[in-house]
């Protein structure tokens, strides 16, 4: 089981952590939400939990709990700028469908 991060996403996470002044890395996860059932969560991590899985690439630690990893195994976290819009993108091979607004997904 694994999570990967692109160089662009890692660079952005590093900048956020530097601006914040503290943090071990970025937590990825899922929660029940939206029309399709699940939504992604992103949050800074100051302290690891015992059950956390840690994946490191390009000097950035991506932290995920085992429950979320079951839904996100193989996911690549990317960061993209498209015109005036920019943000993190989840390239999750487990997604079977997404809602029309892009807020939630189903596996």
N, C-alpha and C positions, 0 to 999 in steps of 0.2 A: 504494500500500500504506500502511495506516495503523493505528494503535492509538489508542484514545481512553480517557479516564478521566473518571469522574463527579466532581462536586464533593465528594461524600462520601468517595470513595476518595482524592482528592487531599489533602483535609484530614487524613485518617488517615496518609498517607505523610509529609506535612509534620511531623506530630507525632512520628512514629517517627524521622525524620531529626534533628529538634531534640533529642529525648531522647538520641539516639546521639551527637550533637555533631559529626558529620562526615558526608560523603557527597554525591555529585553527584545521585543519584536512585535509582530502583528498577528493577532488571532483571527483565524477564519473559522466560520461556523455556519450552521443552518438553524433556523427556527421555523415553527409552524406559522404560516402567514399567507395572506393574499388569496387570489382566486385559484391558483394552481396547487397550493398546499405548502410550499416551502419558500423561504427567502434567505438570502445570504446575509451574514453579519460580519463586520470588520471592526475590530477594536484593538487598542494598544494593550500590551501586556507588560506589567511592571514586575510580576512575580509568577513563576511557573507553578501549575498545579501538578500533583504527583502523577495523574493519569495522562497529562498532555503528551502529544507526539510533537516533535520538533523537526522541521525540515529546514536546511540552510542552503542558500544559494546566493552567490554574488555578495556575500557578507551580511545577508539579512536572514533573520530567523522568522519562519512562518510556523505558528503554533496552532494546533487543532486538537480538539477532544475526540476520543474514540467514536462517540456516537455520530458526530458530524463527518468524521473521516469515512464512515461507511457510505455516506451519500456523495462525498466529494473525492473519493479515490481516483487518481489520475488527472485531477483538475490542474490547469495551468492558470495562474493569476497573471494578468497582463495589465498594462496601463497604456491608454491610447488617447490621442488628441485628434478630434475630428472637427475642424472648423473652430467654433467658439466653445465647443463641448470637450471636456476631458474627464477621464475617470477610470477606475479599475474595471476590468472585464474578466469574467470567469469563463474559461473555456473548459466546461465540464462534460466529459464524454458520457456521463450517466443520465443526463437530462433527456427525458422522453418528450416533454412538451413544456412550453412557457406560456404565461398569460399574455394577452395582447399588449398590456402596458409595460411588460418587461420586468415587473416587480417580483414575480414569483415563478417557481418552476415545479415540475413533477418528475420523479424518477421511477 
